[in-house]
Amino acid sequence: MTRNDQADTKTIVHVLRHGEVHNPKGILYGRLPGFGLSVTGRSQAAAVGAALAHHDISHVIASPLQRAQETAGPIAAAHGVEIQTDEDLIEAGNTFEGLRVAVGDGALRKPRHWWKLRDPFTPSWGEPYLQIAHRMLAAVNKARVEAVGHEVVLVSHQLPVWTLRRFLQGDRLWHDPRQRQCGLASLTSLVYEGDTLVDIVYSEPAGSSDPRVTGA
């Protein structure tokens, strides 16, 4: 392939949020092990697999967490490829991991936790947004090079996916979580011509969901 051919080559990186998780206690599970998909989540993963069945998917790469690996399964099976794992796609670090954090409930009602909320712009309670954006972009760029001229699916988590999109759009990274356009099992598809990002397309092949649903 010549340099001019490479410049015109179209590659699509589909960044997929995992499906619904079985979480009966309603905790913020973050990077904790043992949180797999619910029955609904498995159905969502199957729906995405069906929607992408006739796409030119050459690679499927997932966060190491169970829910992402399980979401990747139907897609990888449909295209006869092995699931690769990339640590850069992992959930954002969060000091509230393992606690209930719904508004008016659990940890947020306890004064000892309020100091963690002092800075919503970095944020003070977890992994810095800029760090999330940089590692997610690294994962995208690695995948784009591996799958040049084809399509690739990266399975990650709500906050990393949304932070990546805002970074690529040139938006400020701190935001209102209620306004995220990143439903369960949704696709944020990055369209490249050569090395140039030319479009970002959002879709919900498994149906819509409330962005406030926990399980990012």
PLY file of the C-alpha trace (Angstrom):
ply
format ascii 1.0
element vertex 216
property float x
property float y
property float z
element edge 215
property int vertex1
property int vertex2
end_header
0.00 0.00 0.00
1.45 3.36 -1.03
1.45 6.46 1.15
-1.36 7.97 -0.95
-3.40 4.76 -0.60
-2.94 4.86 3.17
-4.12 8.47 3.31
-7.37 7.48 1.57
-7.93 4.25 3.49
-11.08 4.17 5.60
-10.88 2.55 9.03
-13.68 2.50 11.61
-13.05 2.08 15.33
-16.29 1.18 17.10
-16.02 1.99 20.82
-18.68 -0.06 22.59
-19.97 0.41 26.11
-20.65 -2.96 27.78
-24.17 -4.23 28.47
-26.18 -4.14 31.69
-24.48 -5.68 34.73
-25.94 -7.92 37.42
-25.62 -5.66 40.47
-28.44 -6.39 42.95
-26.85 -4.35 45.77
-26.55 -1.25 43.59
-22.93 -0.49 44.42
-20.40 1.38 42.35
-18.37 -1.66 41.34
-15.72 0.11 39.28
-12.78 -2.22 38.75
-13.91 -4.86 41.25
-13.87 -8.44 39.90
-16.91 -10.68 39.62
-19.42 -8.32 38.03
-20.74 -9.97 34.89
-23.64 -9.20 32.59
-27.24 -9.58 33.68
-29.75 -11.50 31.56
-30.63 -8.20 29.88
-26.95 -7.42 29.40
-26.35 -10.71 27.63
-29.31 -9.97 25.36
-27.85 -6.52 24.62
-24.47 -8.04 23.77
-26.16 -10.50 21.41
-28.05 -7.64 19.74
-24.84 -5.73 19.09
-23.24 -8.89 17.75
-26.13 -9.34 15.34
-26.02 -5.67 14.26
-22.32 -5.95 13.44
-22.46 -9.44 11.93
-22.09 -8.23 8.34
-19.50 -5.55 9.07
-15.84 -5.96 8.15
-14.67 -6.53 11.74
-11.06 -7.71 11.85
-10.33 -7.29 15.58
-12.29 -7.31 18.83
-10.48 -5.79 21.81
-11.90 -5.43 25.33
-11.23 -4.05 28.77
-9.99 -6.81 31.10
-13.10 -6.55 33.28
-15.62 -9.39 33.10
-18.56 -7.36 31.84
-16.54 -6.03 28.89
-15.16 -9.45 27.99
-18.68 -10.94 28.06
-20.03 -8.12 25.87
-17.24 -8.74 23.37
-18.03 -12.46 23.13
-20.87 -12.49 20.58
-19.06 -10.06 18.28
-15.84 -12.05 18.33
-17.74 -15.29 17.74
-19.62 -13.86 14.77
-16.36 -12.90 13.07
-14.26 -15.87 14.08
-11.65 -13.85 15.96
-10.17 -14.10 19.43
-10.90 -11.38 22.00
-7.80 -9.32 22.65
-7.43 -7.48 25.96
-6.15 -3.93 26.42
-5.69 -2.49 29.92
-6.08 1.03 28.49
-9.81 0.31 28.01
-10.45 -0.39 31.71
-13.02 1.42 33.85
-11.99 4.73 35.45
-10.48 4.52 38.92
-12.86 5.76 41.65
-12.38 6.10 45.43
-16.09 5.27 45.97
-15.60 1.80 44.48
-17.58 -0.82 46.42
-19.98 1.71 47.97
-23.53 2.83 47.26
-23.37 6.33 45.81
-26.89 7.13 44.57
-27.97 10.71 45.27
-29.32 10.97 48.81
-28.13 7.48 49.63
-25.16 5.62 51.01
-21.66 7.09 51.02
-22.63 10.58 49.83
-24.62 11.18 53.04
-21.54 10.67 55.22
-19.46 13.80 55.96
-16.20 11.84 55.94
-16.60 11.37 52.19
-17.39 14.99 51.32
-13.73 15.96 50.98
-13.48 13.61 48.03
-16.04 15.77 46.19
-14.10 19.03 46.54
-12.98 19.24 42.89
-15.37 18.12 40.14
-13.03 19.35 37.40
-10.16 16.85 37.82
-12.06 15.02 39.49
-10.90 14.68 43.10
-12.69 11.36 43.67
-11.02 9.37 40.93
-8.80 9.05 37.89
-8.20 12.41 36.17
-10.29 12.94 33.06
-7.24 13.86 30.98
-5.52 10.62 31.95
-8.62 8.66 30.94
-8.74 10.47 27.59
-5.07 9.83 26.85
-5.17 6.10 27.60
-8.39 5.64 25.63
-6.91 7.48 22.65
-3.82 5.26 22.91
-6.08 2.19 22.71
-7.91 3.64 19.70
-4.71 4.45 17.86
-3.21 1.01 18.48
-6.40 -0.65 17.24
-6.65 1.61 14.20
-3.15 0.66 13.10
-3.85 -3.06 13.60
-7.13 -2.92 11.69
-6.21 -0.42 8.98
-8.68 -0.59 6.12
-11.19 -2.58 8.19
-13.37 -2.14 11.28
-12.43 -2.89 14.88
-14.52 -3.05 18.06
-13.18 -1.81 21.40
-15.30 -2.70 24.45
-14.98 -0.29 27.36
-17.05 1.56 29.97
-19.30 4.61 30.05
-17.02 7.25 31.56
-13.95 6.28 29.49
-16.01 6.20 26.28
-17.69 9.54 26.97
-14.42 11.18 28.05
-12.76 10.01 24.84
-15.57 11.44 22.74
-15.47 14.81 24.49
-11.70 14.94 24.08
-11.93 14.20 20.35
-14.67 16.81 19.93
-12.58 19.43 21.72
-15.10 19.75 24.57
-14.14 20.38 28.19
-13.76 17.07 29.97
-15.66 17.80 33.18
-19.40 17.43 32.60
-22.82 16.59 34.02
-23.07 12.75 34.07
-26.81 13.01 33.41
-26.07 14.44 29.97
-23.83 11.64 28.69
-24.81 10.20 25.32
-23.51 6.73 26.05
-26.25 4.21 26.76
-25.72 0.57 27.68
-24.29 -1.43 24.75
-24.10 1.72 22.62
-21.55 2.34 19.88
-19.46 5.45 19.46
-17.95 4.86 16.03
-14.84 6.77 15.00
-14.43 7.04 11.24
-10.90 7.62 9.95
-9.53 8.37 6.51
-5.89 7.50 6.84
-4.80 9.03 10.15
-7.52 11.70 10.11
-10.70 11.42 12.15
-13.48 12.54 9.81
-16.65 11.60 11.72
-18.05 10.38 15.04
-21.29 8.38 14.79
-23.35 7.37 17.83
-25.81 4.47 17.67
-27.78 2.19 20.00
-28.12 -1.21 18.28
-29.41 -2.78 21.52
-31.96 -0.03 22.21
-31.82 3.09 24.34
-31.11 3.29 28.08
-30.98 6.00 30.71
-27.44 7.52 30.84
-27.85 7.79 34.63
-27.93 4.00 34.95
-24.93 2.94 37.01
-22.39 0.55 35.63
-20.11 2.71 33.57
0 1
1 2
2 3
3 4
4 5
5 6
6 7
7 8
8 9
9 10
10 11
11 12
12 13
13 14
14 15
15 16
16 17
17 18
18 19
19 20
20 21
21 22
22 23
23 24
24 25
25 26
26 27
27 28
28 29
29 30
30 31
31 32
32 33
33 34
34 35
35 36
36 37
37 38
38 39
39 40
40 41
41 42
42 43
43 44
44 45
45 46
46 47
47 48
48 49
49 50
50 51
51 52
52 53
53 54
54 55
55 56
56 57
57 58
58 59
59 60
60 61
61 62
62 63
63 64
64 65
65 66
66 67
67 68
68 69
69 70
70 71
71 72
72 73
73 74
74 75
75 76
76 77
77 78
78 79
79 80
80 81
81 82
82 83
83 84
84 85
85 86
86 87
87 88
88 89
89 90
90 91
91 92
92 93
93 94
94 95
95 96
96 97
97 98
98 99
99 100
100 101
101 102
102 103
103 104
104 105
105 106
106 107
107 108
108 109
109 110
110 111
111 112
112 113
113 114
114 115
115 116
116 117
117 118
118 119
119 120
120 121
121 122
122 123
123 124
124 125
125 126
126 127
127 128
128 129
129 130
130 131
131 132
132 133
133 134
134 135
135 136
136 137
137 138
138 139
139 140
140 141
141 142
142 143
143 144
144 145
145 146
146 147
147 148
148 149
149 150
150 151
151 152
152 153
153 154
154 155
155 156
156 157
157 158
158 159
159 160
160 161
161 162
162 163
163 164
164 165
165 166
166 167
167 168
168 169
169 170
170 171
171 172
172 173
173 174
174 175
175 176
176 177
177 178
178 179
179 180
180 181
181 182
182 183
183 184
184 185
185 186
186 187
187 188
188 189
189 190
190 191
191 192
192 193
193 194
194 195
195 196
196 197
197 198
198 199
199 200
200 201
201 202
202 203
203 204
204 205
205 206
206 207
207 208
208 209
209 210
210 211
211 212
212 213
213 214
214 215
